[in-house]
Amino acid sequence: MNETTDTMKVEDIEIRLLLEALYHRYHYDFRSYAMSSIRRRLRQAREQLGFATISAMQEGALHDPAMLPHLLGFLTVQVSEMFRDPSYFRAIREKVVPHLQTYPSLKVWIAGCSSGEELYSFVILFREEGLEERTIFYATDINPDALAQAEAGVYDLDRVRLFTENHRLSGGRTSLSDYYQTGYDRCLLDKSLRRNVVFSDHSLVTDQVFGEMQLVSCRNVMIYFDRDLQDRAIGLFKDSLPRYGFLGLGAKETLRFSAHAAAFRDFVREEKIYQRTGS
């Protein structure tokens, strides 16, 4: 066994021990995340937090709870933008909304909401389509810092040009500038966008279904899960959705190989939007 292979083997042992420590000490479970992704993020964490080894980082995490939010920042994905993949939101607007308009009340679950960009995209879209007043939005994530940022609704001003173009391409009926104020190089979203939003800690790894939803959007989260955890998450979404409810996934995610695939049908195949069947 050469030195590089031996080093990686030791590192993988360190990583698994760290993930076990996080689960038993803080009840955050990353043990079923894809190893390649976890390895890359923990290497970044080790370098930026100033630890010589992952074992040393494990010791720090076990004995210093203040380190946990910093470590979670590396282990959870915080890359998003408003109306990301505009064609997805256009499909929601043109194909899904006409079905949702038939309901007297709606519940929408944004799973893995990160810092809130996708959540606010849905709230704005629903306001433009006349559905906001009858909708409760559930925004969930395992990272408390990300949830706090989502609830604050404050973003760097230099991102607004991209947000605005995405909104236009998604079929936006208004100007995005109607929904925010600017100052000190920051963009503050109008607080009215949060009046029907429930922000909550929820883990797709360990937690259960918490309500019936007409629409679940969980995009670019499951690509970091192994196959068993992907099936668990999809099972949660299946159990959350009534017959004819909708599920939206990320561009690189699919139900094709899931144990729960028979419970859904393609609704807008090219945008990874599925509809719950009666199966």
WOSULTA-V841115 format. One record per pair of residues at least 4 apart in sequence whose C-alpha atoms are under 6 Angstrom apart, sorted by the first residue. I is the first residue (numbers start at 1). J is the second residue. Records with the same first field share a line. If there is no record, write none. Layout:
# WOSULTA-V841115
I = J  J
This chain:
# WOSULTA-V841115
3 = 7
14 = 55
18 = 58
19 = 31
21 = 25
22 = 26  28
23 = 27  28  29
32 = 226
33 = 224  225  226
34 = 224  225  226
35 = 39
41 = 74
42 = 46
45 = 49
46 = 50  51
51 = 57
60 = 64
61 = 67
72 = 76
78 = 114
81 = 117
82 = 117  118  121  163
83 = 121  166  167
86 = 166  169  170
87 = 170
88 = 271
89 = 170
90 = 94  170  171
91 = 95
92 = 96
93 = 97
105 = 134  135
106 = 135
107 = 135  136  137  213  214
108 = 137  213  215  216
109 = 137  138  216
110 = 139  217
111 = 140  218
112 = 140  141
113 = 139  140  141
114 = 146
115 = 146  149  150
116 = 150
122 = 126
126 = 131  132
127 = 131  132
136 = 196  197
137 = 197
138 = 197  198
139 = 199
140 = 199  200  201  202
141 = 201  202
142 = 201  202  203
153 = 188  189
154 = 187  188
155 = 186  187
156 = 186  187
157 = 185  186  187
160 = 164
164 = 176
167 = 172
168 = 172
179 = 189  190
180 = 188  189  190
181 = 187  188
182 = 186  187
203 = 207
204 = 233
209 = 236
212 = 240  241
213 = 240  241
214 = 241  245
215 = 245  246  247
216 = 247
217 = 247  248
218 = 249
219 = 249  250
220 = 250
222 = 230
225 = 229  230
231 = 235  258
241 = 245
243 = 276  277  278
244 = 275  276  277
245 = 275  276
246 = 274  275
247 = 273  274
248 = 272  273
249 = 272
255 = 261
263 = 276  277  279
264 = 275  276  277
265 = 274  275
266 = 274
267 = 273  274  275
268 = 273
